[in-house]
Amino acid sequence: MRRRRKANRGWFKKGHDPRRKRGFPRWACRKGFRVAVCRHPHLLEWLMARFLTGRDKRRRREAGVPW
């Protein structure tokens, strides 16, 4: 006889679940990134390293985009 696993905090059924966390909308993320770059321009390189994968960096380098 199979034992059923106990549901934990990360256990969700399909459909709406009020416990499910929603991220920020895309427009808010873009706005926050722009504000961070404007306020702290010396952090641009660090921010780009955090947000871009190696594939994206390679595509930008090949396209000649400075960041």
CHARMM internal coordinates of N, CA and C (Angstrom, degrees):
IC EDIT
DIST 1 N 1 CA 1.4561
DIST 1 CA 1 C 1.5311
ANGL 1 N 1 CA 1 C 108.83
DIST 1 C 2 N 1.3362
ANGL 1 CA 1 C 2 N 115.20
DIHE 1 N 1 CA 1 C 2 N 129.11
DIST 2 N 2 CA 1.4717
ANGL 1 C 2 N 2 CA 119.47
DIHE 1 CA 1 C 2 N 2 CA -179.39
DIST 2 CA 2 C 1.5176
ANGL 2 N 2 CA 2 C 110.70
DIHE 1 C 2 N 2 CA 2 C -79.50
DIST 2 C 3 N 1.3200
ANGL 2 CA 2 C 3 N 114.27
DIHE 2 N 2 CA 2 C 3 N 136.99
DIST 3 N 3 CA 1.4621
ANGL 2 C 3 N 3 CA 118.98
DIHE 2 CA 2 C 3 N 3 CA 174.18
DIST 3 CA 3 C 1.5097
ANGL 3 N 3 CA 3 C 108.85
DIHE 2 C 3 N 3 CA 3 C -88.85
DIST 3 C 4 N 1.2872
ANGL 3 CA 3 C 4 N 116.57
DIHE 3 N 3 CA 3 C 4 N 134.11
DIST 4 N 4 CA 1.4524
ANGL 3 C 4 N 4 CA 120.68
DIHE 3 CA 3 C 4 N 4 CA 178.03
DIST 4 CA 4 C 1.5173
ANGL 4 N 4 CA 4 C 109.32
DIHE 3 C 4 N 4 CA 4 C -81.79
DIST 4 C 5 N 1.3298
ANGL 4 CA 4 C 5 N 114.79
DIHE 4 N 4 CA 4 C 5 N 135.51
DIST 5 N 5 CA 1.4580
ANGL 4 C 5 N 5 CA 119.43
DIHE 4 CA 4 C 5 N 5 CA -179.89
DIST 5 CA 5 C 1.5182
ANGL 5 N 5 CA 5 C 110.32
DIHE 4 C 5 N 5 CA 5 C -72.31
DIST 5 C 6 N 1.3073
ANGL 5 CA 5 C 6 N 114.97
DIHE 5 N 5 CA 5 C 6 N 143.73
DIST 6 N 6 CA 1.4562
ANGL 5 C 6 N 6 CA 120.42
DIHE 5 CA 5 C 6 N 6 CA 178.89
DIST 6 CA 6 C 1.5314
ANGL 6 N 6 CA 6 C 109.78
DIHE 5 C 6 N 6 CA 6 C -72.74
DIST 6 C 7 N 1.3105
ANGL 6 CA 6 C 7 N 116.93
DIHE 6 N 6 CA 6 C 7 N 134.47
DIST 7 N 7 CA 1.4637
ANGL 6 C 7 N 7 CA 120.94
DIHE 6 CA 6 C 7 N 7 CA 178.95
DIST 7 CA 7 C 1.5217
ANGL 7 N 7 CA 7 C 109.49
DIHE 6 C 7 N 7 CA 7 C -67.45
DIST 7 C 8 N 1.3371
ANGL 7 CA 7 C 8 N 115.73
DIHE 7 N 7 CA 7 C 8 N 138.00
DIST 8 N 8 CA 1.4568
ANGL 7 C 8 N 8 CA 120.67
DIHE 7 CA 7 C 8 N 8 CA 178.05
DIST 8 CA 8 C 1.5235
ANGL 8 N 8 CA 8 C 109.15
DIHE 7 C 8 N 8 CA 8 C -115.22
DIST 8 C 9 N 1.3119
ANGL 8 CA 8 C 9 N 116.72
DIHE 8 N 8 CA 8 C 9 N -173.97
DIST 9 N 9 CA 1.4649
ANGL 8 C 9 N 9 CA 120.29
DIHE 8 CA 8 C 9 N 9 CA -175.73
DIST 9 CA 9 C 1.5239
ANGL 9 N 9 CA 9 C 112.36
DIHE 8 C 9 N 9 CA 9 C -64.63
DIST 9 C 10 N 1.3140
ANGL 9 CA 9 C 10 N 118.27
DIHE 9 N 9 CA 9 C 10 N -24.80
DIST 10 N 10 CA 1.4513
ANGL 9 C 10 N 10 CA 121.19
DIHE 9 CA 9 C 10 N 10 CA -179.15
DIST 10 CA 10 C 1.5168
ANGL 10 N 10 CA 10 C 113.31
DIHE 9 C 10 N 10 CA 10 C -92.55
DIST 10 C 11 N 1.2958
ANGL 10 CA 10 C 11 N 118.23
DIHE 10 N 10 CA 10 C 11 N 10.41
DIST 11 N 11 CA 1.4588
ANGL 10 C 11 N 11 CA 123.64
DIHE 10 CA 10 C 11 N 11 CA -176.37
DIST 11 CA 11 C 1.5246
ANGL 11 N 11 CA 11 C 109.05
DIHE 10 C 11 N 11 CA 11 C -90.44
DIST 11 C 12 N 1.3270
ANGL 11 CA 11 C 12 N 116.52
DIHE 11 N 11 CA 11 C 12 N 113.95
DIST 12 N 12 CA 1.4619
ANGL 11 C 12 N 12 CA 120.04
DIHE 11 CA 11 C 12 N 12 CA -178.49
DIST 12 CA 12 C 1.5173
ANGL 12 N 12 CA 12 C 110.79
DIHE 11 C 12 N 12 CA 12 C -126.02
DIST 12 C 13 N 1.2918
ANGL 12 CA 12 C 13 N 116.01
DIHE 12 N 12 CA 12 C 13 N 144.98
DIST 13 N 13 CA 1.4539
ANGL 12 C 13 N 13 CA 121.07
DIHE 12 CA 12 C 13 N 13 CA 171.84
DIST 13 CA 13 C 1.5246
ANGL 13 N 13 CA 13 C 107.35
DIHE 12 C 13 N 13 CA 13 C -94.45
DIST 13 C 14 N 1.3216
ANGL 13 CA 13 C 14 N 116.59
DIHE 13 N 13 CA 13 C 14 N 161.66
DIST 14 N 14 CA 1.4577
ANGL 13 C 14 N 14 CA 120.00
DIHE 13 CA 13 C 14 N 14 CA 178.24
DIST 14 CA 14 C 1.5221
ANGL 14 N 14 CA 14 C 109.53
DIHE 13 C 14 N 14 CA 14 C -62.88
DIST 14 C 15 N 1.3305
ANGL 14 CA 14 C 15 N 114.59
DIHE 14 N 14 CA 14 C 15 N 148.14
DIST 15 N 15 CA 1.4590
ANGL 14 C 15 N 15 CA 119.70
DIHE 14 CA 14 C 15 N 15 CA -179.72
DIST 15 CA 15 C 1.5196
ANGL 15 N 15 CA 15 C 111.75
DIHE 14 C 15 N 15 CA 15 C 100.01
DIST 15 C 16 N 1.3116
ANGL 15 CA 15 C 16 N 115.26
DIHE 15 N 15 CA 15 C 16 N -169.82
DIST 16 N 16 CA 1.4660
ANGL 15 C 16 N 16 CA 121.14
DIHE 15 CA 15 C 16 N 16 CA -176.01
DIST 16 CA 16 C 1.5209
ANGL 16 N 16 CA 16 C 111.13
DIHE 15 C 16 N 16 CA 16 C -71.06
DIST 16 C 17 N 1.2956
ANGL 16 CA 16 C 17 N 116.25
DIHE 16 N 16 CA 16 C 17 N 135.12
DIST 17 N 17 CA 1.4607
ANGL 16 C 17 N 17 CA 122.57
DIHE 16 CA 16 C 17 N 17 CA 174.99
DIST 17 CA 17 C 1.5256
ANGL 17 N 17 CA 17 C 106.63
DIHE 16 C 17 N 17 CA 17 C -140.74
DIST 17 C 18 N 1.3278
ANGL 17 CA 17 C 18 N 118.37
DIHE 17 N 17 CA 17 C 18 N 118.10
DIST 18 N 18 CA 1.4691
ANGL 17 C 18 N 18 CA 120.10
DIHE 17 CA 17 C 18 N 18 CA -176.16
DIST 18 CA 18 C 1.5247
ANGL 18 N 18 CA 18 C 113.09
DIHE 17 C 18 N 18 CA 18 C -63.42
DIST 18 C 19 N 1.3321
ANGL 18 CA 18 C 19 N 118.51
DIHE 18 N 18 CA 18 C 19 N -18.65
DIST 19 N 19 CA 1.4637
ANGL 18 C 19 N 19 CA 120.26
DIHE 18 CA 18 C 19 N 19 CA 179.06
DIST 19 CA 19 C 1.5166
ANGL 19 N 19 CA 19 C 112.02
DIHE 18 C 19 N 19 CA 19 C -78.36
DIST 19 C 20 N 1.3186
ANGL 19 CA 19 C 20 N 116.35
DIHE 19 N 19 CA 19 C 20 N -17.95
DIST 20 N 20 CA 1.4603
ANGL 19 C 20 N 20 CA 119.84
DIHE 19 CA 19 C 20 N 20 CA -176.00
DIST 20 CA 20 C 1.5263
ANGL 20 N 20 CA 20 C 109.27
DIHE 19 C 20 N 20 CA 20 C -68.51
DIST 20 C 21 N 1.3073
ANGL 20 CA 20 C 21 N 115.02
DIHE 20 N 20 CA 20 C 21 N 130.58
DIST 21 N 21 CA 1.4592
ANGL 20 C 21 N 21 CA 119.88
DIHE 20 CA 20 C 21 N 21 CA -178.86
DIST 21 CA 21 C 1.5137
ANGL 21 N 21 CA 21 C 110.63
DIHE 20 C 21 N 21 CA 21 C -81.25
DIST 21 C 22 N 1.2936
ANGL 21 CA 21 C 22 N 116.71
DIHE 21 N 21 CA 21 C 22 N 137.31
DIST 22 N 22 CA 1.4576
ANGL 21 C 22 N 22 CA 121.95
DIHE 21 CA 21 C 22 N 22 CA 175.81
DIST 22 CA 22 C 1.5213
ANGL 22 N 22 CA 22 C 107.88
DIHE 21 C 22 N 22 CA 22 C -106.71
DIST 22 C 23 N 1.3131
ANGL 22 CA 22 C 23 N 116.06
DIHE 22 N 22 CA 22 C 23 N 137.87
DIST 23 N 23 CA 1.4554
ANGL 22 C 23 N 23 CA 120.53
DIHE 22 CA 22 C 23 N 23 CA 178.27
DIST 23 CA 23 C 1.5195
ANGL 23 N 23 CA 23 C 110.99
DIHE 22 C 23 N 23 CA 23 C -79.23
DIST 23 C 24 N 1.2988
ANGL 23 CA 23 C 24 N 115.45
DIHE 23 N 23 CA 23 C 24 N -179.97
DIST 24 N 24 CA 1.4504
ANGL 23 C 24 N 24 CA 120.31
DIHE 23 CA 23 C 24 N 24 CA 176.85
DIST 24 CA 24 C 1.5254
ANGL 24 N 24 CA 24 C 109.09
DIHE 23 C 24 N 24 CA 24 C -73.84
DIST 24 C 25 N 1.3307
ANGL 24 CA 24 C 25 N 117.42
DIHE 24 N 24 CA 24 C 25 N 148.66
DIST 25 N 25 CA 1.4724
ANGL 24 C 25 N 25 CA 118.63
DIHE 24 CA 24 C 25 N 25 CA 175.33
DIST 25 CA 25 C 1.5253
ANGL 25 N 25 CA 25 C 110.08
DIHE 24 C 25 N 25 CA 25 C -66.68
DIST 25 C 26 N 1.3096
ANGL 25 CA 25 C 26 N 115.65
DIHE 25 N 25 CA 25 C 26 N 156.90
DIST 26 N 26 CA 1.4692
ANGL 25 C 26 N 26 CA 120.93
DIHE 25 CA 25 C 26 N 26 CA -175.32
DIST 26 CA 26 C 1.5307
ANGL 26 N 26 CA 26 C 111.56
DIHE 25 C 26 N 26 CA 26 C -58.57
DIST 26 C 27 N 1.3347
ANGL 26 CA 26 C 27 N 117.65
DIHE 26 N 26 CA 26 C 27 N -39.46
DIST 27 N 27 CA 1.4657
ANGL 26 C 27 N 27 CA 119.70
DIHE 26 CA 26 C 27 N 27 CA -177.86
DIST 27 CA 27 C 1.5316
ANGL 27 N 27 CA 27 C 110.43
DIHE 26 C 27 N 27 CA 27 C -64.80
DIST 27 C 28 N 1.3269
ANGL 27 CA 27 C 28 N 118.18
DIHE 27 N 27 CA 27 C 28 N -35.31
DIST 28 N 28 CA 1.4578
ANGL 27 C 28 N 28 CA 120.75
DIHE 27 CA 27 C 28 N 28 CA 179.77
DIST 28 CA 28 C 1.5290
ANGL 28 N 28 CA 28 C 110.83
DIHE 27 C 28 N 28 CA 28 C -70.01
DIST 28 C 29 N 1.3319
ANGL 28 CA 28 C 29 N 116.76
DIHE 28 N 28 CA 28 C 29 N -37.11
DIST 29 N 29 CA 1.4637
ANGL 28 C 29 N 29 CA 119.79
DIHE 28 CA 28 C 29 N 29 CA 177.65
DIST 29 CA 29 C 1.5221
ANGL 29 N 29 CA 29 C 111.07
DIHE 28 C 29 N 29 CA 29 C -64.86
DIST 29 C 30 N 1.3285
ANGL 29 CA 29 C 30 N 116.13
DIHE 29 N 29 CA 29 C 30 N -42.61
DIST 30 N 30 CA 1.4647
ANGL 29 C 30 N 30 CA 119.64
DIHE 29 CA 29 C 30 N 30 CA 179.52
DIST 30 CA 30 C 1.5225
ANGL 30 N 30 CA 30 C 111.26
DIHE 29 C 30 N 30 CA 30 C -64.33
DIST 30 C 31 N 1.3271
ANGL 30 CA 30 C 31 N 115.40
DIHE 30 N 30 CA 30 C 31 N -42.66
DIST 31 N 31 CA 1.4625
ANGL 30 C 31 N 31 CA 119.60
DIHE 30 CA 30 C 31 N 31 CA 179.92
DIST 31 CA 31 C 1.5352
ANGL 31 N 31 CA 31 C 110.65
DIHE 30 C 31 N 31 CA 31 C -63.59
DIST 31 C 32 N 1.3245
ANGL 31 CA 31 C 32 N 117.26
DIHE 31 N 31 CA 31 C 32 N -42.30
DIST 32 N 32 CA 1.4567
ANGL 31 C 32 N 32 CA 121.06
DIHE 31 CA 31 C 32 N 32 CA 178.67
DIST 32 CA 32 C 1.5174
ANGL 32 N 32 CA 32 C 112.14
DIHE 31 C 32 N 32 CA 32 C -63.33
DIST 32 C 33 N 1.3348
ANGL 32 CA 32 C 33 N 116.29
DIHE 32 N 32 CA 32 C 33 N -38.20
DIST 33 N 33 CA 1.4620
ANGL 32 C 33 N 33 CA 120.05
DIHE 32 CA 32 C 33 N 33 CA 178.39
DIST 33 CA 33 C 1.5198
ANGL 33 N 33 CA 33 C 110.10
DIHE 32 C 33 N 33 CA 33 C -64.30
DIST 33 C 34 N 1.3369
ANGL 33 CA 33 C 34 N 116.63
DIHE 33 N 33 CA 33 C 34 N -44.78
DIST 34 N 34 CA 1.4750
ANGL 33 C 34 N 34 CA 119.91
DIHE 33 CA 33 C 34 N 34 CA 179.50
DIST 34 CA 34 C 1.5228
ANGL 34 N 34 CA 34 C 111.40
DIHE 33 C 34 N 34 CA 34 C -62.14
DIST 34 C 35 N 1.3169
ANGL 34 CA 34 C 35 N 116.82
DIHE 34 N 34 CA 34 C 35 N -41.93
DIST 35 N 35 CA 1.4696
ANGL 34 C 35 N 35 CA 120.49
DIHE 34 CA 34 C 35 N 35 CA 179.57
DIST 35 CA 35 C 1.5275
ANGL 35 N 35 CA 35 C 109.94
DIHE 34 C 35 N 35 CA 35 C -63.16
DIST 35 C 36 N 1.3317
ANGL 35 CA 35 C 36 N 116.96
DIHE 35 N 35 CA 35 C 36 N -42.67
DIST 36 N 36 CA 1.4651
ANGL 35 C 36 N 36 CA 120.20
DIHE 35 CA 35 C 36 N 36 CA 179.76
DIST 36 CA 36 C 1.5231
ANGL 36 N 36 CA 36 C 111.06
DIHE 35 C 36 N 36 CA 36 C -62.38
DIST 36 C 37 N 1.3280
ANGL 36 CA 36 C 37 N 117.48
DIHE 36 N 36 CA 36 C 37 N -42.07
DIST 37 N 37 CA 1.4638
ANGL 36 C 37 N 37 CA 120.87
DIHE 36 CA 36 C 37 N 37 CA -179.60
DIST 37 CA 37 C 1.5232
ANGL 37 N 37 CA 37 C 110.79
DIHE 36 C 37 N 37 CA 37 C -68.00
DIST 37 C 38 N 1.3313
ANGL 37 CA 37 C 38 N 117.38
DIHE 37 N 37 CA 37 C 38 N -38.80
DIST 38 N 38 CA 1.4698
ANGL 37 C 38 N 38 CA 120.00
DIHE 37 CA 37 C 38 N 38 CA 180.00
DIST 38 CA 38 C 1.5390
ANGL 38 N 38 CA 38 C 111.35
DIHE 37 C 38 N 38 CA 38 C -68.07
DIST 38 C 39 N 1.3114
ANGL 38 CA 38 C 39 N 116.30
DIHE 38 N 38 CA 38 C 39 N -41.71
DIST 39 N 39 CA 1.4587
ANGL 38 C 39 N 39 CA 119.47
DIHE 38 CA 38 C 39 N 39 CA -177.98
DIST 39 CA 39 C 1.5302
ANGL 39 N 39 CA 39 C 112.80
DIHE 38 C 39 N 39 CA 39 C -76.42
DIST 39 C 40 N 1.3177
ANGL 39 CA 39 C 40 N 116.47
DIHE 39 N 39 CA 39 C 40 N -32.98
DIST 40 N 40 CA 1.4661
ANGL 39 C 40 N 40 CA 121.16
DIHE 39 CA 39 C 40 N 40 CA -175.50
DIST 40 CA 40 C 1.5299
ANGL 40 N 40 CA 40 C 109.81
DIHE 39 C 40 N 40 CA 40 C -133.39
DIST 40 C 41 N 1.3212
ANGL 40 CA 40 C 41 N 118.35
DIHE 40 N 40 CA 40 C 41 N 72.56
DIST 41 N 41 CA 1.4720
ANGL 40 C 41 N 41 CA 120.02
DIHE 40 CA 40 C 41 N 41 CA -176.37
DIST 41 CA 41 C 1.5244
ANGL 41 N 41 CA 41 C 113.46
DIHE 40 C 41 N 41 CA 41 C -62.51
DIST 41 C 42 N 1.3120
ANGL 41 CA 41 C 42 N 117.86
DIHE 41 N 41 CA 41 C 42 N -24.75
DIST 42 N 42 CA 1.4617
ANGL 41 C 42 N 42 CA 120.11
DIHE 41 CA 41 C 42 N 42 CA 179.33
DIST 42 CA 42 C 1.5341
ANGL 42 N 42 CA 42 C 112.06
DIHE 41 C 42 N 42 CA 42 C -69.98
DIST 42 C 43 N 1.3266
ANGL 42 CA 42 C 43 N 117.44
DIHE 42 N 42 CA 42 C 43 N -13.47
DIST 43 N 43 CA 1.4589
ANGL 42 C 43 N 43 CA 121.06
DIHE 42 CA 42 C 43 N 43 CA 179.67
DIST 43 CA 43 C 1.5263
ANGL 43 N 43 CA 43 C 113.31
DIHE 42 C 43 N 43 CA 43 C -93.66
DIST 43 C 44 N 1.3331
ANGL 43 CA 43 C 44 N 117.99
DIHE 43 N 43 CA 43 C 44 N 2.69
DIST 44 N 44 CA 1.4658
ANGL 43 C 44 N 44 CA 120.67
DIHE 43 CA 43 C 44 N 44 CA -175.90
DIST 44 CA 44 C 1.5244
ANGL 44 N 44 CA 44 C 111.77
DIHE 43 C 44 N 44 CA 44 C -58.10
DIST 44 C 45 N 1.3090
ANGL 44 CA 44 C 45 N 117.31
DIHE 44 N 44 CA 44 C 45 N -44.82
DIST 45 N 45 CA 1.4710
ANGL 44 C 45 N 45 CA 119.91
DIHE 44 CA 44 C 45 N 45 CA -178.64
DIST 45 CA 45 C 1.5269
ANGL 45 N 45 CA 45 C 111.00
DIHE 44 C 45 N 45 CA 45 C -62.39
DIST 45 C 46 N 1.3271
ANGL 45 CA 45 C 46 N 116.78
DIHE 45 N 45 CA 45 C 46 N -42.18
DIST 46 N 46 CA 1.4591
ANGL 45 C 46 N 46 CA 120.52
DIHE 45 CA 45 C 46 N 46 CA 179.37
DIST 46 CA 46 C 1.5264
ANGL 46 N 46 CA 46 C 110.81
DIHE 45 C 46 N 46 CA 46 C -65.84
DIST 46 C 47 N 1.3458
ANGL 46 CA 46 C 47 N 116.08
DIHE 46 N 46 CA 46 C 47 N -43.00
DIST 47 N 47 CA 1.4641
ANGL 46 C 47 N 47 CA 119.81
DIHE 46 CA 46 C 47 N 47 CA 178.95
DIST 47 CA 47 C 1.5281
ANGL 47 N 47 CA 47 C 111.23
DIHE 46 C 47 N 47 CA 47 C -61.63
DIST 47 C 48 N 1.3147
ANGL 47 CA 47 C 48 N 116.91
DIHE 47 N 47 CA 47 C 48 N -43.51
DIST 48 N 48 CA 1.4587
ANGL 47 C 48 N 48 CA 120.02
DIHE 47 CA 47 C 48 N 48 CA -179.38
DIST 48 CA 48 C 1.5256
ANGL 48 N 48 CA 48 C 110.49
DIHE 47 C 48 N 48 CA 48 C -64.64
DIST 48 C 49 N 1.3264
ANGL 48 CA 48 C 49 N 117.28
DIHE 48 N 48 CA 48 C 49 N -37.72
DIST 49 N 49 CA 1.4661
ANGL 48 C 49 N 49 CA 119.80
DIHE 48 CA 48 C 49 N 49 CA 178.37
DIST 49 CA 49 C 1.5215
ANGL 49 N 49 CA 49 C 111.07
DIHE 48 C 49 N 49 CA 49 C -64.88
DIST 49 C 50 N 1.3112
ANGL 49 CA 49 C 50 N 116.80
DIHE 49 N 49 CA 49 C 50 N -33.72
DIST 50 N 50 CA 1.4630
ANGL 49 C 50 N 50 CA 120.48
DIHE 49 CA 49 C 50 N 50 CA 179.86
DIST 50 CA 50 C 1.5220
ANGL 50 N 50 CA 50 C 111.82
DIHE 49 C 50 N 50 CA 50 C -72.12
DIST 50 C 51 N 1.3287
ANGL 50 CA 50 C 51 N 117.78
DIHE 50 N 50 CA 50 C 51 N -35.02
DIST 51 N 51 CA 1.4541
ANGL 50 C 51 N 51 CA 120.89
DIHE 50 CA 50 C 51 N 51 CA -171.99
DIST 51 CA 51 C 1.5147
ANGL 51 N 51 CA 51 C 114.49
DIHE 50 C 51 N 51 CA 51 C -95.02
DIST 51 C 52 N 1.3039
ANGL 51 CA 51 C 52 N 117.38
DIHE 51 N 51 CA 51 C 52 N -20.76
DIST 52 N 52 CA 1.4580
ANGL 51 C 52 N 52 CA 118.85
DIHE 51 CA 51 C 52 N 52 CA -174.62
DIST 52 CA 52 C 1.5251
ANGL 52 N 52 CA 52 C 111.35
DIHE 51 C 52 N 52 CA 52 C -105.36
DIST 52 C 53 N 1.2892
ANGL 52 CA 52 C 53 N 115.71
DIHE 52 N 52 CA 52 C 53 N 140.97
DIST 53 N 53 CA 1.4582
ANGL 52 C 53 N 53 CA 120.03
DIHE 52 CA 52 C 53 N 53 CA 174.68
DIST 53 CA 53 C 1.5238
ANGL 53 N 53 CA 53 C 108.11
DIHE 52 C 53 N 53 CA 53 C -86.37
DIST 53 C 54 N 1.2978
ANGL 53 CA 53 C 54 N 116.63
DIHE 53 N 53 CA 53 C 54 N 170.37
DIST 54 N 54 CA 1.4609
ANGL 53 C 54 N 54 CA 120.71
DIHE 53 CA 53 C 54 N 54 CA 179.21
DIST 54 CA 54 C 1.5126
ANGL 54 N 54 CA 54 C 112.36
DIHE 53 C 54 N 54 CA 54 C -59.64
DIST 54 C 55 N 1.3283
ANGL 54 CA 54 C 55 N 116.65
DIHE 54 N 54 CA 54 C 55 N -37.23
DIST 55 N 55 CA 1.4598
ANGL 54 C 55 N 55 CA 120.18
DIHE 54 CA 54 C 55 N 55 CA -179.95
DIST 55 CA 55 C 1.5320
ANGL 55 N 55 CA 55 C 110.81
DIHE 54 C 55 N 55 CA 55 C -64.54
DIST 55 C 56 N 1.3307
ANGL 55 CA 55 C 56 N 116.21
DIHE 55 N 55 CA 55 C 56 N -41.93
DIST 56 N 56 CA 1.4625
ANGL 55 C 56 N 56 CA 119.59
DIHE 55 CA 55 C 56 N 56 CA 179.62
DIST 56 CA 56 C 1.5260
ANGL 56 N 56 CA 56 C 110.91
DIHE 55 C 56 N 56 CA 56 C -66.37
DIST 56 C 57 N 1.3223
ANGL 56 CA 56 C 57 N 116.68
DIHE 56 N 56 CA 56 C 57 N -40.13
DIST 57 N 57 CA 1.4660
ANGL 56 C 57 N 57 CA 119.90
DIHE 56 CA 56 C 57 N 57 CA 178.66
DIST 57 CA 57 C 1.5264
ANGL 57 N 57 CA 57 C 110.41
DIHE 56 C 57 N 57 CA 57 C -61.47
DIST 57 C 58 N 1.3297
ANGL 57 CA 57 C 58 N 115.61
DIHE 57 N 57 CA 57 C 58 N -43.58
DIST 58 N 58 CA 1.4622
ANGL 57 C 58 N 58 CA 119.97
DIHE 57 CA 57 C 58 N 58 CA -179.23
DIST 58 CA 58 C 1.5266
ANGL 58 N 58 CA 58 C 110.65
DIHE 57 C 58 N 58 CA 58 C -63.55
DIST 58 C 59 N 1.3183
ANGL 58 CA 58 C 59 N 118.08
DIHE 58 N 58 CA 58 C 59 N -42.21
DIST 59 N 59 CA 1.4737
ANGL 58 C 59 N 59 CA 121.20
DIHE 58 CA 58 C 59 N 59 CA 178.49
DIST 59 CA 59 C 1.5216
ANGL 59 N 59 CA 59 C 111.19
DIHE 58 C 59 N 59 CA 59 C -62.23
DIST 59 C 60 N 1.3190
ANGL 59 CA 59 C 60 N 117.49
DIHE 59 N 59 CA 59 C 60 N -41.37
DIST 60 N 60 CA 1.4645
ANGL 59 C 60 N 60 CA 120.51
DIHE 59 CA 59 C 60 N 60 CA -179.79
DIST 60 CA 60 C 1.5344
ANGL 60 N 60 CA 60 C 110.51
DIHE 59 C 60 N 60 CA 60 C -68.03
DIST 60 C 61 N 1.3321
ANGL 60 CA 60 C 61 N 116.89
DIHE 60 N 60 CA 60 C 61 N -40.89
DIST 61 N 61 CA 1.4598
ANGL 60 C 61 N 61 CA 120.65
DIHE 60 CA 60 C 61 N 61 CA 179.23
DIST 61 CA 61 C 1.5188
ANGL 61 N 61 CA 61 C 110.30
DIHE 60 C 61 N 61 CA 61 C -62.34
DIST 61 C 62 N 1.3265
ANGL 61 CA 61 C 62 N 117.33
DIHE 61 N 61 CA 61 C 62 N -42.09
DIST 62 N 62 CA 1.4643
ANGL 61 C 62 N 62 CA 120.91
DIHE 61 CA 61 C 62 N 62 CA 178.88
DIST 62 CA 62 C 1.5237
ANGL 62 N 62 CA 62 C 111.77
DIHE 61 C 62 N 62 CA 62 C -67.65
DIST 62 C 63 N 1.3329
ANGL 62 CA 62 C 63 N 116.62
DIHE 62 N 62 CA 62 C 63 N -31.44
DIST 63 N 63 CA 1.4657
ANGL 62 C 63 N 63 CA 120.63
DIHE 62 CA 62 C 63 N 63 CA -179.29
DIST 63 CA 63 C 1.5292
ANGL 63 N 63 CA 63 C 112.03
DIHE 62 C 63 N 63 CA 63 C -82.96
DIST 63 C 64 N 1.3404
ANGL 63 CA 63 C 64 N 116.89
DIHE 63 N 63 CA 63 C 64 N -12.09
DIST 64 N 64 CA 1.4586
ANGL 63 C 64 N 64 CA 119.88
DIHE 63 CA 63 C 64 N 64 CA 178.49
DIST 64 CA 64 C 1.5193
ANGL 64 N 64 CA 64 C 114.02
DIHE 63 C 64 N 64 CA 64 C 87.19
DIST 64 C 65 N 1.3506
ANGL 64 CA 64 C 65 N 117.34
DIHE 64 N 64 CA 64 C 65 N 15.74
DIST 65 N 65 CA 1.4574
ANGL 64 C 65 N 65 CA 120.03
DIHE 64 CA 64 C 65 N 65 CA 178.00
DIST 65 CA 65 C 1.5313
ANGL 65 N 65 CA 65 C 107.55
DIHE 64 C 65 N 65 CA 65 C -77.99
DIST 65 C 66 N 1.3405
ANGL 65 CA 65 C 66 N 119.41
DIHE 65 N 65 CA 65 C 66 N 129.79
DIST 66 N 66 CA 1.4634
ANGL 65 C 66 N 66 CA 121.91
DIHE 65 CA 65 C 66 N 66 CA -173.31
DIST 66 CA 66 C 1.5148
ANGL 66 N 66 CA 66 C 115.06
DIHE 65 C 66 N 66 CA 66 C -64.47
DIST 66 C 67 N 1.3138
ANGL 66 CA 66 C 67 N 119.38
DIHE 66 N 66 CA 66 C 67 N -23.22
DIST 67 N 67 CA 1.4559
ANGL 66 C 67 N 67 CA 119.92
DIHE 66 CA 66 C 67 N 67 CA -178.73
DIST 67 CA 67 C 1.4933
ANGL 67 N 67 CA 67 C 109.16
DIHE 66 C 67 N 67 CA 67 C -119.10
END
COOR INIT
IC SEED 1 N 1 CA 1 C
IC BUILD
